[in-house]
Amino acid sequence: MKILRYFKTTRAKWIALSIALVAVALPKVACRLVKPSADDSGSAGRAKELLPVGADAPDVTLSDENGNPVRIGAFRGDKNVVLVFYPGDRTPGCTKQLCAIRDDFARFEARDTVVFGVNPQSAESHRDFIEKRNFPFPLLVDGDKRAVHAYGCEGILATIRTVYAIDKEGKIVFAQRGMPSTAEILEALGQ
């Protein structure tokens, strides 16, 4: 009887541990699902094509981590804009990417550029992430995925990591999936 009871308890522990591991690993796995095919139309949760360089940037309005509305088109004629679409706050890849921009932020400012991180997570999650990592730029809440859809960044399980740079005329000058270097982004914005 003792042996049978031991195996039942051990099995229950393994099942509980397995469930916990899946719950922890799923967001990290979702961050890595960034392989859209070239012919995806965006249906059924698949990624759309990148918006082409030279196209007009979609004008969307989102709230920042403090609830202030930010309209992308409002910067036209005044500032360049960099939009960093990323899957999740506090995940390793997303943290690395946004910290690299933070570390080079003075170079973005020197090019008259505002930077925004964008994903569907809550304002509270964004505030915590900004506080912990000292980001000098806002994180925008895209709860209804309006911007994710407009910019073709919707993946199967999460927002697809994508960076867009928009010039002062509202034209896309840089569009790339993944984690481009800050040097690549800054180069697209001109010297």
C-alpha positions as CSV (number, residue, x, y, z in Angstrom):
1,M,0.0,0.0,0.0
2,K,2.8,2.4,0.9
3,I,4.4,1.9,-2.5
4,L,1.1,2.5,-4.3
5,R,0.5,5.7,-2.3
6,Y,4.1,6.8,-3.0
7,F,3.7,6.4,-6.8
8,K,0.3,8.2,-6.8
9,T,1.8,11.2,-4.9
10,T,4.9,11.3,-7.0
11,R,2.9,11.1,-10.2
12,A,0.7,14.0,-9.0
13,K,3.8,16.1,-8.2
14,W,5.2,15.4,-11.7
15,I,1.9,16.4,-13.3
16,A,1.7,19.6,-11.3
17,L,5.4,20.4,-12.1
18,S,4.8,19.8,-15.8
19,I,1.8,22.1,-15.9
20,A,3.8,24.8,-14.0
21,L,6.7,24.5,-16.5
22,V,4.3,24.9,-19.5
23,A,2.7,27.9,-17.9
24,V,6.1,29.5,-17.5
25,A,7.6,28.5,-20.8
26,L,4.6,29.4,-23.1
27,P,5.1,33.2,-23.1
28,K,8.8,32.7,-23.9
29,V,8.0,30.3,-26.7
30,A,5.4,32.8,-28.1
31,C,8.2,35.5,-28.3
32,R,10.1,33.2,-30.7
33,L,7.3,32.5,-33.1
34,V,8.2,35.2,-35.7
35,K,8.4,33.3,-39.0
36,P,5.6,34.6,-41.2
37,S,5.5,33.2,-44.7
38,A,5.8,35.6,-47.7
39,D,2.2,34.7,-48.9
40,D,0.4,35.2,-45.5
41,S,-2.7,37.4,-45.9
42,G,-3.1,37.9,-42.2
43,S,-6.1,35.7,-41.9
44,A,-6.6,33.2,-39.1
45,G,-4.0,35.0,-36.9
46,R,-1.1,34.6,-39.4
47,A,1.3,37.5,-39.9
48,K,0.7,39.9,-42.7
49,E,3.4,41.2,-44.9
50,L,5.6,44.0,-43.6
51,L,4.4,47.4,-44.8
52,P,6.8,48.5,-47.5
53,V,9.4,51.2,-47.2
54,G,8.0,54.4,-48.8
55,A,4.4,53.6,-47.8
56,D,2.4,56.0,-45.7
57,A,2.5,54.9,-42.0
58,P,-0.9,54.0,-40.6
59,D,-2.2,56.7,-38.3
60,V,-3.3,55.0,-35.1
61,T,-4.0,56.4,-31.6
62,L,-3.0,54.4,-28.6
63,S,-2.7,55.1,-24.9
64,D,0.7,55.2,-23.1
65,E,1.4,53.5,-19.8
66,N,-0.2,56.5,-18.0
67,G,-3.4,56.5,-20.1
68,N,-2.3,59.5,-22.2
69,P,-3.4,59.2,-25.8
70,V,-0.6,59.1,-28.4
71,R,-1.5,59.7,-32.1
72,I,1.2,58.5,-34.4
73,G,0.2,61.0,-37.2
74,A,0.5,63.9,-34.8
75,F,4.3,63.7,-35.2
76,R,4.1,64.3,-38.9
77,G,6.1,67.4,-39.9
78,D,7.8,67.5,-36.5
79,K,9.5,64.3,-35.4
80,N,10.6,60.9,-36.8
81,V,8.9,58.0,-35.1
82,V,10.2,54.5,-34.2
83,L,7.6,51.8,-33.3
84,V,9.0,48.7,-31.7
85,F,6.3,46.0,-31.7
86,Y,7.2,43.3,-29.2
87,P,5.5,40.2,-27.8
88,G,5.7,40.7,-24.0
89,D,7.0,42.8,-21.2
90,R,9.8,41.4,-19.1
91,T,10.6,38.5,-21.5
92,P,14.3,38.0,-22.3
93,G,14.3,38.9,-26.0
94,C,12.0,41.9,-25.5
95,T,14.0,43.2,-22.6
96,K,17.2,42.9,-24.5
97,Q,15.8,44.7,-27.5
98,L,14.2,47.6,-25.6
99,C,17.3,48.0,-23.4
100,A,19.5,48.3,-26.5
101,I,17.3,51.2,-27.6
102,R,17.4,52.7,-24.1
103,D,21.2,52.6,-24.1
104,D,21.3,54.4,-27.5
105,F,18.4,56.7,-26.8
106,A,20.5,59.9,-27.0
107,R,21.3,59.0,-30.6
108,F,17.6,58.7,-31.4
109,E,17.0,62.1,-29.8
110,A,19.8,63.6,-31.8
111,R,18.0,62.5,-34.9
112,D,14.8,64.2,-33.8
113,T,13.1,60.8,-33.2
114,V,10.5,59.6,-30.7
115,V,10.5,55.9,-29.8
116,F,7.5,53.8,-28.7
117,G,7.3,50.2,-27.6
118,V,3.9,48.6,-28.6
119,N,2.1,45.5,-27.5
120,P,-1.3,44.5,-26.1
121,Q,-0.3,44.2,-22.4
122,S,-1.8,46.5,-19.8
123,A,-0.8,49.9,-18.7
124,E,0.2,48.5,-15.3
125,S,2.4,45.9,-16.9
126,H,4.1,48.6,-19.1
127,R,4.6,50.9,-16.1
128,D,6.3,48.1,-14.1
129,F,8.5,47.3,-17.1
130,I,9.5,50.9,-17.6
131,E,10.3,51.3,-13.9
132,K,12.4,48.2,-13.7
133,R,14.4,48.9,-16.8
134,N,14.4,52.8,-16.8
135,F,13.1,53.2,-20.3
136,P,13.2,56.9,-21.3
137,F,10.4,56.3,-23.9
138,P,6.7,55.3,-23.5
139,L,5.2,51.9,-24.0
140,L,1.9,52.0,-25.8
141,V,-1.1,49.7,-24.9
142,D,-2.6,48.1,-28.0
143,G,-5.3,46.2,-26.1
144,D,-7.6,45.8,-29.1
145,K,-4.6,45.1,-31.4
146,R,-5.5,48.0,-33.7
147,A,-1.9,49.0,-34.3
148,V,-0.8,45.3,-34.5
149,H,-3.3,44.8,-37.3
150,A,-2.5,48.1,-39.1
151,Y,1.2,47.4,-39.1
152,G,1.0,43.7,-40.0
153,C,2.5,42.4,-36.7
154,E,-0.1,39.9,-35.6
155,G,1.3,36.4,-35.1
156,I,-0.4,33.1,-34.2
157,L,0.2,33.4,-30.5
158,A,1.6,36.8,-29.9
159,T,2.7,40.1,-31.5
160,I,5.5,39.5,-34.0
161,R,8.6,41.4,-33.1
162,T,8.9,44.1,-35.7
163,V,10.5,47.6,-35.9
164,Y,9.2,50.4,-38.1
165,A,10.9,53.8,-38.5
166,I,8.7,56.6,-39.9
167,D,10.2,59.9,-41.2
168,K,8.8,63.4,-40.5
169,E,6.7,63.2,-43.7
170,G,4.9,60.1,-42.3
171,K,6.6,57.7,-44.7
172,I,8.0,54.3,-43.6
173,V,11.8,54.4,-44.0
174,F,12.6,51.2,-42.2
175,A,10.6,47.9,-41.7
176,Q,12.2,44.8,-40.3
177,R,11.1,41.7,-38.3
178,G,13.2,40.5,-35.4
179,M,15.7,42.6,-33.5
180,P,17.5,44.9,-35.8
181,S,20.4,46.7,-34.3
182,T,20.0,50.3,-33.2
183,A,22.6,51.2,-35.8
184,E,20.4,49.8,-38.6
185,I,17.4,51.8,-37.4
186,L,19.4,55.0,-36.9
187,E,21.0,54.6,-40.4
188,A,17.5,54.5,-42.0
189,L,16.7,57.8,-40.2
190,G,19.7,59.5,-41.7
191,Q,22.9,60.9,-40.3
